[in-house]
Amino acid sequence: MFLQQLVNGLTLGSVYALIALGYSMVYGILELINFAHGEIYMLGAYLGIIFLALFTSIGLTAQNLPLSLLLTIILSIIVCSCYGFTIEKIAYRPLRNAPRLSPLISAIGVSIFLQNYVMLTQGATDKVFPHIFGVAGFQFMSVRMTFLQLFIIITSVVLMIALRFFVKKTRLGKAMRAVAQDKTMAALVGINIDTIISVTFIIGSGLAAVAGLMVAMYYGLVNYFIGYIAGIKAFTAAVLGGIGSIRGAMVGGMLLGLVESLGGSYISAEYKDAYAFIILIIILLIKPGGLFGKAELEKV
């Protein structure tokens, strides 16, 4: 029972980690909580249904399921990345030098707009994602893992490793770290701040799209409101690990998924969504910087 819940928790935590990475990346560079990020995740889930239905209608899914799934993931990433780029350019960039409350209000406005946009265009009823993986899986001791759970965990881990490599080893990743440390000095050495911020939103939105697609496959149902709860939980994971820390977002997401799974199994499944908020309150009271957050000294 315990090992089975660990597997379930890691599956859910992998999704939270991907969404939390978007929060941490944006906050690390802009010190802005992008509350519209959960809606990008929701769009990824809807786009997964739309593209997979399209490929099914032309017979590609029946002929070559892996190719159909790969194209669905790639197209969902591209579209959601375009949404992220557009949101940053329209809703956040004009407010970059405004009081800090202004972009926060703008983020909430974008979140509400996207929720209503999807509700009006796709309907308020739940949408069903086809069970392309079924319930097939394998048994190891007392633990049963489906191929879908294995796919979610492996995909999430590969993306997180790729992101960490990108940030640490590539020239663009080093520029992102430079902008996060000191925007003025980064601009003085020739780094285009606007380009780096746009790239950050594009990457974070792409990861959120994958997370939304995987949740749609895992639960089989999608509605226009799923981004709100998932966004709050991912924000909790980012705070738990240390907001602004990529490593912290990964660990925080995994821990939150484990806590939610174990709590729902051993305490009560009725309060499954409440565990994230309880953790958020405790972390803010005990260690506001999170597990991997750095204490900042403010000069007066």
C-alpha positions in Angstrom: 0.0 0.0 0.0 2.8 2.4 1.0 4.9 1.7 -2.1 1.9 2.0 -4.3 1.1 5.4 -3.0 4.8 6.4 -3.5 4.4 5.6 -7.2 1.1 7.5 -7.4 2.7 10.5 -5.5 5.7 10.6 -7.8 3.5 10.5 -10.9 1.5 13.5 -9.6 4.6 15.2 -8.2 6.2 15.0 -11.7 3.4 17.1 -13.1 3.5 19.6 -10.2 7.2 20.0 -10.7 6.9 20.8 -14.4 4.3 23.6 -13.6 6.4 24.8 -10.7 9.4 25.3 -12.9 7.5 27.9 -14.9 6.7 29.8 -11.7 10.3 29.7 -10.4 11.9 30.7 -13.8 9.7 33.8 -14.2 10.1 34.8 -10.5 13.8 34.3 -10.7 14.1 36.8 -13.5 11.2 39.2 -13.0 10.3 38.6 -9.3 6.8 38.2 -10.6 4.3 35.5 -9.6 2.7 34.6 -13.0 -0.8 33.6 -11.8 -1.8 33.0 -15.4 0.7 30.1 -15.6 -2.0 27.6 -14.4 -4.2 28.6 -17.3 -1.4 27.8 -19.8 -1.3 24.3 -18.2 -5.1 24.1 -18.8 -4.7 25.2 -22.4 -2.1 22.4 -22.9 -4.7 19.8 -21.7 -7.3 21.1 -24.1 -4.8 21.3 -27.0 -3.9 17.7 -26.4 -7.5 16.6 -26.8 -7.9 18.8 -29.9 -4.7 17.6 -31.7 -5.2 14.0 -30.8 -8.8 14.1 -32.1 -7.5 15.6 -35.3 -4.9 12.9 -35.8 -7.5 10.2 -35.0 -9.9 11.6 -37.6 -7.2 11.3 -40.3 -6.3 7.8 -39.2 -2.8 8.6 -37.9 -3.4 7.5 -34.3 -4.6 4.0 -35.4 -1.7 3.6 -37.8 1.1 5.0 -35.6 0.2 5.9 -32.0 3.8 7.0 -30.9 4.1 9.4 -33.8 0.6 10.8 -33.2 1.4 11.3 -29.5 4.7 12.9 -30.3 3.2 15.4 -32.7 0.4 16.2 -30.2 3.1 17.0 -27.6 5.2 19.1 -30.0 2.2 21.1 -31.3 0.8 21.7 -27.8 4.2 23.0 -26.7 4.4 25.3 -29.7 0.9 26.8 -29.2 1.3 27.2 -25.5 4.7 28.8 -25.9 3.1 31.3 -28.3 0.5 32.1 -25.6 3.2 32.6 -23.0 5.2 34.9 -25.3 2.1 36.9 -26.2 1.0 37.2 -22.5 4.4 38.5 -21.5 4.5 41.0 -24.4 1.0 42.4 -23.9 0.2 42.0 -20.2 3.6 42.2 -18.4 6.2 44.0 -20.5 4.3 47.4 -20.5 4.2 47.2 -16.6 7.8 46.2 -16.1 8.7 49.5 -14.4 5.3 50.0 -12.7 4.6 49.4 -9.0 4.9 45.7 -8.2 1.2 45.4 -7.5 0.3 46.3 -11.1 1.7 43.3 -12.9 0.3 41.1 -10.2 -3.2 42.4 -10.9 -2.5 42.0 -14.6 -1.6 38.4 -14.1 -4.9 37.7 -12.2 -6.7 39.5 -15.0 -5.1 37.3 -17.7 -5.9 34.2 -15.7 -9.6 35.1 -15.5 -9.6 36.1 -19.2 -8.1 32.7 -20.3 -10.6 30.8 -18.1 -13.6 32.5 -19.7 -12.0 32.3 -23.2 -11.8 28.5 -22.9 -15.2 28.2 -21.3 -16.8 30.2 -24.2 -14.9 28.5 -27.0 -14.9 24.9 -25.7 -17.9 24.8 -23.4 -18.4 24.6 -19.7 -18.8 20.8 -19.6 -15.9 18.3 -19.0 -14.0 17.1 -22.0 -12.9 13.5 -22.2 -9.4 12.6 -23.2 -9.2 9.2 -25.0 -7.5 6.4 -23.0 -4.7 5.7 -25.5 -2.6 3.9 -23.0 -5.4 1.9 -21.4 -4.7 0.3 -18.0 -1.8 -1.9 -19.2 1.2 -2.0 -16.9 3.5 -4.2 -14.9 3.7 -5.6 -11.4 6.7 -5.4 -9.1 6.3 -7.0 -5.7 3.2 -5.3 -4.3 3.4 -2.3 -6.6 1.5 -1.9 -9.9 2.7 0.7 -12.3 0.9 1.5 -15.5 2.7 2.4 -18.7 1.1 5.8 -18.5 2.5 6.4 -15.1 5.9 5.3 -16.3 5.6 7.6 -19.3 4.7 10.6 -17.2 7.6 10.1 -14.7 10.2 9.5 -17.4 9.0 12.4 -19.6 9.0 14.8 -16.6 12.5 13.7 -15.4 14.0 14.0 -18.9 12.5 17.5 -19.3 13.8 18.6 -15.9 17.3 17.3 -16.6 17.3 18.9 -20.0 16.2 22.2 -18.5 18.9 22.1 -15.9 21.5 21.3 -18.5 20.2 24.2 -20.7 20.4 26.7 -17.8 23.8 25.6 -16.5 25.7 24.8 -19.7 24.3 26.8 -22.7 25.1 30.4 -23.6 21.4 31.4 -23.4 21.0 29.6 -20.1 24.0 31.6 -18.7 22.4 34.8 -20.0 19.2 33.9 -18.1 21.2 33.4 -14.9 23.0 36.7 -15.4 19.7 38.5 -15.9 18.3 36.9 -12.8 21.3 38.1 -10.7 21.5 41.7 -12.0 19.5 43.0 -14.9 21.5 46.3 -15.1 24.9 44.6 -15.3 23.6 42.0 -17.8 22.4 44.8 -20.1 25.7 46.6 -19.8 27.6 43.5 -21.1 25.3 43.2 -24.1 22.6 40.8 -23.0 19.1 41.6 -24.5 16.9 41.6 -21.4 13.6 41.5 -23.4 14.7 38.5 -25.4 15.8 36.6 -22.3 12.5 37.3 -20.5 10.6 36.2 -23.6 12.6 33.0 -23.8 11.9 32.3 -20.1 8.1 32.6 -20.7 8.3 30.4 -23.8 10.2 27.7 -21.9 8.0 27.8 -18.9 4.8 27.7 -21.0 6.1 24.8 -23.0 6.7 22.8 -19.8 3.2 23.7 -18.5 1.8 22.4 -21.8 3.4 19.0 -21.3 2.1 18.9 -17.8 -1.4 19.7 -18.9 -1.3 17.1 -21.6 0.0 14.4 -19.2 -2.7 15.2 -16.6 -5.4 15.0 -19.3 -4.1 11.5 -20.2 -3.8 10.5 -16.5 -7.3 11.5 -15.3 -9.1 11.4 -18.6 -11.2 14.6 -17.9 -10.5 18.2 -18.6 -12.4 21.4 -17.8 -11.7 25.1 -18.0 -11.1 25.4 -14.2 -8.3 22.8 -13.7 -5.6 25.5 -14.1 -6.6 27.3 -11.0 -6.1 24.5 -8.5 -3.1 23.1 -10.3 -1.6 26.5 -10.4 -2.0 27.1 -6.7 -0.5 23.7 -6.0 2.5 24.3 -8.3 3.0 27.7 -6.7 3.1 25.9 -3.3 5.6 23.5 -4.7 7.8 26.4 -5.9 7.6 28.0 -2.5 8.3 24.7 -0.8 11.5 24.2 -2.8 12.5 27.9 -2.8 10.9 30.3 -5.3 13.3 31.1 -8.0 15.3 27.8 -7.7 15.0 25.3 -10.5 16.2 22.5 -8.3 13.8 23.6 -5.6 10.8 23.5 -8.0 11.7 19.9 -8.9 12.0 18.7 -5.4 9.1 20.8 -4.1 6.8 19.3 -6.8 7.8 15.8 -6.0 7.4 16.3 -2.3 4.0 17.9 -2.7 2.8 15.0 -4.9 4.0 12.5 -2.3 2.3 14.4 0.6 -1.0 14.6 -1.3 -0.9 10.9 -2.3 0.0 9.7 1.2 -2.3 12.1 2.9 -5.2 11.1 0.7 -4.5 7.4 1.4 -3.8 7.5 5.2 -5.7 10.5 6.4 -8.6 11.4 4.2 -9.1 11.7 0.4 -11.7 14.4 1.0 -9.1 16.9 2.1 -6.6 16.1 -0.7 -6.6 19.6 -2.1 -6.3 21.1 1.3 -2.9 19.5 2.0 -1.1 21.9 -0.5 -2.5 24.9 1.3 -1.6 23.5 4.8 2.0 23.0 3.5 2.1 26.5 2.1 1.1 28.1 5.4 3.6 26.0 7.4 6.5 26.8 5.0 5.7 30.5 5.0 5.7 30.5 8.8 8.7 28.3 9.4 11.0 28.8 6.4 9.7 31.4 4.0 12.7 31.0 1.7 11.9 27.3 1.1 14.2 24.3 1.1 16.7 25.6 -1.4 15.9 29.3 -1.2 18.6 31.8 -0.4 18.2 34.4 2.4 18.3 37.9 0.9 19.8 40.9 2.8 17.9 44.1 2.2 19.9 47.3 2.7 18.2 50.1 4.4 
